[in-house]
Amino acid sequence: MKEKKCLYCQKLILMGRSDKKFCNPTCRHAHNNEILNQRYFTKSMHEKIIHKNYKILRKLCPHGKGTVRRTTVEELGFDFKFFTSFYRTQKHKTYFFCFDLGYTPIMDNGHEKLLIVSWQKYMDNFDFDPWKGIR
């Protein structure tokens, strides 16, 4: 058997199957738990960012519709890369949603702004298949 090292503790694996990756079950469990913890950490960080984005939209637009300057949401820590869904109109305008509140970028007198809206019932009929496009 070719010299192999445990993926977790780096000790030499002296006996066992030729495809053995860990020196014992404890190392195997510890290695797999590290991977799961990393995945959970990433997921929880994304959830925190999306919740923060939602709180910012709710704070700036408590009644569900309004406009606000882009710089205002950026100063509050809004992260435009994270959202829960999107809606594209027939005129190809895209609204990005954090749960039931969404926004679309607009220009108003040379200022970049966001039009903030709440999810509407007719948006439930929006069907997007990345392989076929918007229907």
PyMOL commands that set and color helices and strands:
alter all, ss='L'
color gray80, all
select helices_A, chain A and resi 25-60+70-75+121-125
alter helices_A, ss='H'
color red, helices_A
select strands_A, chain A and resi 4-5+12-13+65-69+85-88+94-98+101-108+111-118+128-129+133-134
alter strands_A, ss='S'
color yellow, strands_A
deselect
rebuild
show_as cartoon
